[in-house]
Structure formats: structure tokens, C-alpha cells
Amino acid sequence: MRMTNAKATWPEWAVRAATVWSAAYAAGAVIAALCPGLAFGYGAGGKWRGTAAEWTLAGTYTAAAVLGYVMLRRPGLRWAPAAAWGVAGLAVLSGFGFLFSPALVLNLLSRHQPPVDWAAWANQGVVTAGALLWACAALAHRRHALGTCAHCGGRGRRGAVHLRTRAGWAAVAALVPYTALKTAWALGLRTGYTGENERPGMDEYYAGDALIWLYDHGVDTTAVLGGIGMLLALALTLPWGRRLPRLPLLALGWTGAGALAPFGVFLCAYGTLLWAGVIDGGFGGHAGWVVAVAYGGFSAYGLALGRATRTYQLATRRLCGHCVPPGRPA
């Protein structure tokens, strides 16, 4: 098997890139701490700002750069991939808002939206790229330590992986409550809503005329997006999805899973606390169970979508040319 060259280049490249990124991002946090006017949205989601936050990020990512250096010097460390995944998770948290970037398109259809902080958005994009680099570093280092192919993780052979429809249908079921509830509201029902707004689930102050017109004719835009999310889950698990481009499906699947799973956990927990009367507050006249049940489905959808995407990725992956025995087709 031709694995030696792959292990000598790809793992080292991934870890080096993650190390350089960490050092550069830590330096940017130091500059932001010393020059408040150049903050650039350093902090989790661009919301948590201030000198203390920037110094904390500077120290954290400096430690990450040290971790990368250690991984380069000691490629056989078994605990290093777990630490690298931890850094990737922290970076995802810091750039979490960037995963919802497609939602910025809705600003074109809405009014009275607050201006977009493009500096913070760009910063979130940079830290999201760092999360990807650290994920690659963790994966490459683990494959190197296990002695598997650095490119595909195999050993020159791999059994067939069949698509399983269970995850896809689970993702569809998770979005049914939300989609059904928003559609019911658009059709004039007020289930789970006790407020005075004539259009539950829609803020007319921000929504554009086109969105309001669709809503008044029984079409809720977010319910339509929910339907698209269902189709994505089915495309990842049903045979007809094999005829669609692979990379866009993987990109959409992993982005949706990474964005909605933690977002749904937050909404579900908040709604449950509201429903139980533990905390005061509300969502503009929406009952607590609406947030816990309907919006909490986002988390279940994200988890099921991640499972479906992973299965699809394995089932559609071909053996790479770096570990296929001579004379065997990839």
C-alpha cells in the first residue's frame, strides 16, 4: 500500500496550518485588546466583546498553537486528536453566527433590519475556517497515529457502506412539528399563541411586503425552508440523492447539522424552563411548549442530519489512489 508519502505530507500540512492559524488569530486578539477601535468582533458569536474576552481568546489560541507544535514534534500522542477536536469545537462556538450566513439573504426581503456588522461577520468566518483546519489536524493526526491512510482513513480495503433511511426519516419527523405549526398559523389558526399579533410567528415591523403577502396567502417562508431541510435529509439517505452533486450535499448537510443541533438545544432548554415557570419571560405570546417542542426539533434534526450526512459520506466515498493495492481499481 502506498501510504508513506501521504502520511508525511497531509498530516504535517494540516497540523502546521492549524498551528499557524492559531498563532495569527491569537495575535489578532492581542491587537484588538490593545487597540479597542480594532476589535473586529472578537468573541463568541460577535456578541461577547471587551478587553477581557480578547485577552482570554489570545491566551486560549496561543495554547492551541502550542498544542499544534507539540503535535508536530510528537506525532504519536494518542490524546492529541481529542485536544485538537476541543479546539475545533471552541472555534465553532466563536464563529457560530457565520454558519447562519445564508440567513443574511432574508435582509433583502425584510425591512427595518439592524445593520450587519460586517467586521464581526468576517471575524466569524475566519474563526470558522480555523475550526475546519483544526478538525483536519485532529483527523490527520489520528490517522497517522493509527497507521491508516492519511487521505481516506482506510487500509487499502473497505467494505460496502449502505445508505440507511432511518436517519433521514428521523430528521423529517423532527421538523414536522415546527413546519406544521408555522403553516397552521399562516392559515389562520392560533394554536400555542395567546398574543395580540394577527400574524403569529411573524414580526411585521421587520418582514417585507413580499413575506407578508405570502403569509396572508397561507405560505410561511420558514415553513418552506423546513420543507427544503426535509428534502435535504432524504436526498442524503434515499437512492435518488446519489444522482445529485456530492460536495454540495455534504456541505449543506454538515453546515445544517453544526448550526441547528446546538441552536435547538438552547431553544429547547429555554422553552422548557419557561413552560415549567422556572424563569420569567416569553417569546411574544408564544407558549413555552411551542419553543420546547417545535423549536426543540431543530436539535433533533441537526443530530439526525449529521448522522445522515456521515452515512452518505461513507457510502459515496471511493477508495483513494494512495492506499489501493496496485492493479486494483479505486
C-alpha positions in Angstrom: 0.0 0.0 0.0 1.3 3.5 -0.9 0.7 5.3 2.4 4.1 6.6 3.4 4.2 9.7 1.3 0.7 10.6 2.2 1.4 10.4 5.9 4.5 12.5 5.5 2.7 15.4 3.8 -1.0 15.6 4.5 -1.0 15.2 8.4 2.0 17.6 8.7 0.4 20.1 6.4 -2.9 20.1 8.3 -1.3 20.4 11.7 1.1 23.2 10.5 -1.8 25.1 9.0 -3.9 24.9 12.2 -0.8 26.0 14.3 -0.1 29.0 12.1 -3.8 30.0 12.1 -3.9 29.8 15.9 -0.9 31.9 16.3 -2.2 34.5 13.9 -5.7 34.6 15.5 -4.2 34.9 18.9 -2.1 37.9 17.6 -5.2 39.5 16.2 -6.9 39.1 19.6 -3.9 40.8 21.3 -4.1 43.7 18.8 -7.8 44.0 19.5 -7.2 44.1 23.2 -4.5 46.8 22.9 -6.5 48.8 20.4 -10.2 48.8 21.2 -11.0 50.6 18.0 -9.8 47.5 16.1 -12.0 44.9 17.9 -13.3 43.3 14.8 -15.9 41.4 16.7 -13.6 39.1 18.6 -15.7 36.9 20.9 -18.3 34.2 20.8 -20.8 34.9 18.0 -19.6 38.5 17.8 -21.7 39.4 20.9 -19.3 38.8 23.8 -16.8 41.6 23.4 -14.4 43.6 25.6 -10.8 43.6 26.6 -11.1 40.6 29.0 -12.7 38.5 26.3 -10.0 39.4 23.8 -7.2 38.6 26.2 -8.9 35.3 27.0 -9.1 34.4 23.4 -5.5 35.4 22.9 -4.4 33.1 25.7 -6.6 30.2 24.5 -5.4 30.3 20.9 -1.8 30.7 22.0 -2.2 27.5 23.9 -3.7 26.0 20.8 -0.7 27.0 18.8 1.5 25.3 21.5 -0.7 22.2 21.1 -0.1 22.2 17.3 3.7 22.5 17.9 3.6 19.5 20.2 1.6 17.5 17.7 4.2 18.2 15.1 7.0 17.2 17.4 5.2 14.1 18.8 3.0 12.7 16.1 2.3 9.5 18.1 0.5 11.2 21.0 -2.9 9.4 21.5 -4.5 12.3 23.4 -3.6 15.0 20.9 -6.6 14.4 18.5 -9.1 14.8 21.3 -7.5 18.1 22.3 -7.5 19.2 18.7 -11.2 18.4 18.4 -11.7 20.5 21.6 -10.0 23.5 19.9 -12.2 22.9 16.8 -15.3 23.0 19.0 -14.2 26.2 20.6 -13.6 27.8 17.2 -17.1 26.7 16.1 -18.6 28.4 19.2 -16.7 31.6 18.5 -17.8 31.7 14.8 -21.2 30.1 15.3 -23.0 33.1 13.8 -21.2 32.5 10.5 -23.0 29.2 10.0 -26.2 31.2 9.6 -24.8 33.5 6.9 -27.4 32.3 4.3 -30.0 34.0 6.6 -28.5 37.4 5.6 -30.2 37.0 2.3 -33.5 37.5 4.1 -32.5 41.0 4.8 -33.2 41.7 1.1 -36.8 40.7 1.7 -37.2 42.4 5.0 -37.3 45.9 6.4 -36.1 47.7 9.5 -33.4 45.1 10.0 -30.4 46.2 12.1 -27.3 46.8 10.0 -25.0 43.9 9.6 -21.7 44.1 11.5 -19.5 43.1 8.6 -16.3 43.2 10.6 -17.7 40.8 13.2 -19.1 38.6 10.4 -15.7 38.4 8.7 -14.1 37.6 12.0 -16.6 34.7 12.5 -15.7 33.5 9.0 -12.0 33.5 9.9 -12.6 31.5 13.1 -14.9 29.1 11.3 -12.1 28.4 8.9 -9.9 27.8 11.9 -12.4 25.3 13.2 -12.1 23.4 9.8 -8.3 23.5 10.0 -8.3 22.1 13.5 -10.8 19.4 12.5 -8.5 18.4 9.6 -5.5 18.4 12.0 -7.3 16.2 14.5 -8.3 13.7 11.8 -4.9 13.6 10.1 -3.1 13.2 13.4 -5.3 10.3 14.5 -4.9 8.6 11.1 -1.1 9.0 11.4 -1.1 7.5 14.9 -3.3 4.6 13.8 -1.2 3.9 10.7 -4.1 4.2 8.3 -4.2 6.0 5.0 -3.9 9.7 5.7 -6.2 10.6 2.8 -9.2 8.2 3.3 -8.6 6.5 6.7 -8.6 3.1 5.1 -6.1 0.3 4.9 -6.4 -0.5 1.2 -9.8 -2.1 1.6 -13.2 -1.1 2.7 -16.5 -3.0 2.8 -19.6 -1.6 1.2 -21.5 1.0 3.2 -25.2 1.1 2.5 -27.3 4.2 2.9 -29.7 3.9 5.8 -33.0 5.7 5.6 -33.6 5.8 9.3 -31.6 9.0 10.0 -33.3 10.8 7.0 -36.8 10.0 8.2 -35.9 10.9 11.8 -34.7 14.3 10.5 -38.0 14.7 8.6 -40.0 13.8 11.7 -38.0 16.3 13.8 -39.1 19.2 11.6 -42.7 18.2 11.3 -43.9 20.0 14.5 -42.3 23.3 13.5 -43.3 23.2 9.9 -46.9 22.1 10.7 -47.3 24.8 13.4 -45.9 27.6 11.3 -48.2 26.5 8.4 -51.2 26.4 10.7 -50.5 29.9 11.9 -50.3 31.1 8.3 -53.7 29.5 7.6 -55.3 31.4 10.5 -55.1 29.1 13.4 -53.7 30.3 16.7 -52.5 27.0 18.3 -50.0 27.7 21.1 -50.3 31.5 20.6 -52.1 33.8 23.0 -50.6 37.2 21.9 -52.3 40.0 20.1 -50.3 39.8 16.9 -52.6 39.0 13.9 -49.7 37.1 12.3 -48.2 34.7 14.9 -44.6 33.9 14.3 -44.0 36.9 12.1 -42.9 40.4 13.1 -44.5 42.8 10.6 -42.0 45.5 11.6 -39.1 43.5 10.1 -40.9 41.4 7.5 -41.0 42.8 3.9 -44.2 43.2 1.9 -43.5 40.0 -0.1 -43.2 37.9 3.0 -46.3 39.4 4.5 -48.2 38.7 1.2 -47.1 35.1 1.2 -48.1 34.7 4.8 -51.5 36.1 4.2 -52.0 33.5 1.5 -51.1 30.6 3.8 -47.4 30.4 3.0 -44.9 30.9 5.8 -41.3 31.3 4.5 -39.7 29.5 7.4 -42.1 26.5 6.9 -40.9 26.4 3.3 -37.3 26.3 4.5 -38.3 23.5 6.8 -39.6 21.6 3.8 -36.3 22.1 2.0 -34.5 20.8 5.0 -36.6 17.7 4.9 -35.7 17.2 1.2 -32.0 17.6 2.1 -32.2 14.8 4.7 -34.0 12.5 2.3 -31.5 13.3 -0.5 -28.7 12.1 1.8 -30.4 8.8 2.6 -32.6 7.8 -0.4 -31.2 6.4 -3.7 -32.3 9.3 -5.8 -29.9 11.5 -3.9 -27.0 9.7 -5.4 -27.8 11.4 -8.7 -27.2 14.9 -7.1 -23.7 16.5 -6.8 -21.9 15.0 -3.8 -19.9 18.0 -2.5 -22.9 20.5 -2.2 -24.9 17.8 -0.4 -22.1 17.2 2.1 -21.5 21.0 2.6 -25.2 21.6 3.2 -25.5 18.5 5.5 -22.6 19.3 7.7 -23.4 23.0 7.9 -27.0 22.3 8.8 -26.0 19.8 11.4 -23.4 22.0 13.0 -25.7 25.1 13.1 -29.0 23.6 14.2 -28.0 20.9 16.7 -26.7 23.4 19.3 -29.2 26.1 18.4 -32.1 23.7 19.0 -30.6 22.6 22.4 -30.7 26.3 23.6 -34.2 26.9 22.4 -35.5 23.6 23.8 -33.9 24.3 27.2 -35.2 27.8 27.3 -38.7 26.9 26.3 -38.8 24.1 28.9 -37.8 26.4 31.6 -40.5 28.9 30.5 -43.1 26.1 30.4 -42.2 24.9 33.9 -42.3 28.5 35.3 -38.7 28.4 36.4 -37.9 31.6 34.6 -39.9 34.6 33.5 -40.2 35.9 30.0 -41.6 34.7 26.8 -41.5 34.8 23.0 -44.1 37.4 22.3 -47.2 35.5 23.3 -45.9 32.1 22.3 -46.5 29.3 24.8 -43.5 27.7 26.4 -44.3 24.3 24.9 -44.1 25.8 21.4 -40.5 26.7 21.9 -39.7 23.4 23.7 -41.4 21.1 21.2 -41.5 22.8 17.9 -38.2 24.7 18.0 -36.5 22.0 20.0 -37.0 19.8 16.9 -34.1 21.8 15.4 -31.7 20.0 17.7 -33.1 16.5 16.9 -33.0 17.5 13.2 -29.3 18.6 13.4 -28.3 15.4 15.1 -30.2 13.2 12.6 -28.9 15.2 9.7 -25.3 14.8 11.0 -25.9 11.0 11.1 -27.4 11.0 7.6 -24.5 13.1 6.2 -21.9 10.9 7.8 -23.5 7.8 6.3 -23.8 9.4 2.9 -20.2 10.5 3.0 -19.0 6.9 3.7 -21.4 5.3 1.3 -20.3 7.5 -1.6 -16.6 7.6 -0.9 -14.3 5.8 -3.3 -11.0 4.2 -2.3 -8.3 6.7 -2.9 -5.3 6.2 -5.1 -2.9 6.4 -2.2 -3.8 3.1 -0.5 -5.3 1.0 -3.2 -3.1 -2.1 -4.0 -1.5 -2.0 -7.4 -3.8 -3.3 -10.1 -7.0 -2.8 -8.1 -9.5 -0.1 -9.4 -10.1 2.8 -6.9 
